[in-house]
Amino acid sequence: MKQKKVLIRKWVFLLIFLTSLVFLTTGLNPQNIHEDNQVIITPSQTGKDVVSLEGKVSLKPEHFTTDDGKKGWKVHIPENRPLPTPCIWNGLVFTGGGFGSYEFYCLDAKTGEWVWQFHTGDDGPTAAVVDKGYVVFNTESCIIYILKAKTGKLVWEKWLGDPLMSQPAVADGWVYMAYPGKDGNHYLACMNLETGKERWKAKIVGDLITAPIIYENSVYITTLEGTVYRYKTQNGKLVWSDKRNATCAPWIYKDKIYVSMREEKEDDTPEREKRQYEGMANLDIKDGKQLNKELWVLQEADYLSYETSSRYAGEQKALDASVGFGSAPAAAKLGQAQGNIGLATVSGVWAYQGSRPAIFKGRSYNSMGNVLRSIDGKTGEVLWEKKYTHEDENIGGRPLTPPSIVNGKIFVGSITGDIICYSVDDGKILWKHNVGEPIRFQPSISEGRVYVATDYGNIYCIETGDKKDDGWNMWGGNAAHNGLVE
């Protein structure tokens, strides 16, 4: 009998120990507590009402001068993860620690000095946006956060779903975000910026390419399998949707939508192998109908084909495995991405931006494969094009980032580490600098400085020498991701 009691006691102690271990590991992670009902968490509930700097890693900038005399700084984020587009606001730089990181950082935009740091409840902070003094971002798994931009103080957070492979958009005091629901469907939701209260949600076929795009009274999205949607921002009413094999988030300019699209064709070999092509489409904003009969600047697009042999493909798989995705969860619906944009990893989709154009004075500019082009926004006529070449054949991924346009200049990054500034008029290279690390996310430009993030966990800032180089403060230009560049 005594031996039996001792055995029972041992099992009780073991159970208590395991329960305590689970609690200490998960803490107050909303992913574990609020998975079923999307409860809005506020600072009083999490204990995060004050952001403590104790125990945080102090980031020290390294200052440098380029070969042509431009001053700059570099900050290394210690997690050594691929970083998204930096967000610039009111003299501050905001960045997550990258795919797999649990940290979100704020730096001084002029000096690179560390200002504050926020520890997230789960991993993979996306590129951030700032609006009305609030910084907004989500993690890959699985929470959206709203913080006070000046202090890092938590305003609210909400568990949405796992995984979250796109980033939020903000306009007029409302946050727009896509997520996988518990019922197997994906949703586009609109939430109050200050409180997190849901205004509406709409069922969509899958996750988004990069982010929602807000223009006037509508929100536009492209889902991974290529469907383009338009919803009313006020009530979430669907205006139209069309399956188009679209390969990037749309850009809206006046009464037209500009978006890249994929075509599949058989080649002339006896095997009749299928090949991927990509070109630019012009859609009517009223009904989504394609206005150009043939895609503009149609070119072969091997980068849209699924591949596993490049270094980038191997890095994507390793990143997925590092956060527990030995194989992708069913909720990711990665079959949609593999069939349309050639990606089958969560980290790959998290970082994908495609051939998204930007419109400046009626001209469309975009990086498609290794070609940066300017085309007439009405006719599709090629005005100029510049090919980017490099010698590393096995690096993988798209050679150029989507363009950022300010002050009559185009800024792009490259997979071999070039930051390049072109003239919008003729594509002439005005200056460039190589940082020696892959740059895959679109640059930001603010108050005469260009900011880029690299695959190796570094943020670089370079003074351009012209204070008018200003206004592209985050991915897509602004919090609505449809930056006004005119």
Secondary structure, 3 states (H helix, E strand, C coil): CHHHHHHHHHHHHHHHHHHHHHHHHHCCCHHHHCCCCCCEECHHHHCCCCCCCCCCCCCCCEEEECCCCCEEEEEECCCCCCCCCCEEECCEEEEECCCCCCEEEEEECCCCCEEEEEECCCCCECCCEEECCEEEEEECCEEEEEEECCCCCEEEEEEEECCCCCCCEEECCEEEEEEECCCCCEEEEEEECCCCCEEEEEEECCCECCCCEEECCEEEEEECCCEEEEEECCCCCEEEEEECCECCCCEEECCEEEEEEEEEEECCCCCCCEEEEEEEEEEECCCCCECCCCCEEEEECHHHCCCCCCHHHHHHHHHHHHCCCCCCCHHHCHHHHHHHHCCCCHHHHHHCCCCCCEEECCEEEEEECCEEEEEECCCCCEEEEEECCCCCCCCCCCCECCCEEECCEEEEEECCCEEEEEECCCCCEEEEEECCCCCCCCCEEECCEEEEECCCCEEEEEECCCCCCCCECCCCCCCCCCCCCC
